[in-house]
Amino acid sequence: MAHTRNGNGRGSGNRKRNGGRTGSRSRTSGRTPKRSPGRSRTSSQGGTPRRVSVRRALRREAPSIVALLADERDFAAMRRHRGFPCEDHPEYLRQMDGLLRSLLSQGLSVTVTLFDPEEYAEYCADTGHDPDTPATRARYTADVTASGPGVPYSGQPVRRLLAELGHETDRQTAWDRATDVLTAAEGRTADGRELARHAFERASRALVGLIETAGAGIHHLVCSVRSDDAPLLAVLTTERAASGRIHFAEADALVFCTVLAAAAVSDSPAGIVIRSTGSDGRDEVRGWSLRDGWPQPLTEAEVFNAYCTDAETGEPVPPEPGVTYRAGLPIGPPPHG
């Protein structure tokens, strides 16, 4: 409508300036008048530049999901499909790094997930899709990996992305298993829900006590709970300033407390190890066992044995050079009730 109004206005103005003489326009120009640039775009392209601009803006609001093959074993499993484009894992990672950077340069929101070949094979068998097509791999990424652990991409190298994905996967696994334990405890007795809630509150108090006892510095906490399957592990890195201010990732702290609570309600053997890095750069390791849902300090020898034993296999691990093993410190009595 705007273009139509502009065209009518221009024509009536010409007639006024020429005194209403119909031949004056041709005598003045002697040639076909030039079209307005605006009218040319409208008539020939129908507003396409505007539509392209809007489409690009909307594209930046549509998230992208990229699933990575984490290691050589997973990559070899996908190489069995003839249509898979890459021949070796290092080259694959280089190409994926370039793809991610390209997406980020377009202003897109990118989330990176893990591509599991075994899960992919089950997905194809259940859905009847051909596993040897890019379309099926894309469907699997959107349908399955999007609901699993993911890491926002902000330009970090692929190797760092894989480490972050591994941490996120471990955290999600620990959360799921610990939550299952608490849910089972809630259903065993009439007051099971209340017991689970108190166990979590006590675990939160215990975590604060451990960090305060560790003092200033950077602390890496590991809680290991023995189970019939693989050990249940939770990891938390904290930093305590000299002022007493504590910094940590809330998601990691939530999982840590949930695992501690799960150990308490199930009465499973559990231990906590803290590796602290002081201002001088030296590392100290202290340890506690969980008794009646509350950390009890270990002796120096017990700490050494706990830290130098593989949690999954039970095999001895050589002590790290430059690491001092100390007895755990009391963190005070548990809260009443």
Buried (B, 14 or more C-beta within 10 A) or exposed (E): EEEEEEEEEEEEEEEEEBEEEEEBBEEEEEEEEEEEEEEEBBEEEEEEEEEEEEEEEEEEEEEBBBBBBBEEEBBEBBBEBEEBEBEEBEEBBEEBBEBBEEBBEEEBBBBBBBBBBEBBBEBBEEEEBEBBEEEBBEBBBEEBBBEBBBBEBEEBEBEEBBBBBBBBBBBBBBBEBBBEBBEBBBEEEEEBBEBBBBBBBBBBBBBEBBBEBBBBBBBBBBBBBBBEEEBBBBBBEBBBEEEEEBEBBEEBBBBBBBBBBBBBBBEBBBBBBBBBBEEEEEBBBBBBBBEEBBBBBBEBEBBBBBBBEEBEEEEEEEEEEEBEBBBBBEBEEBEEE
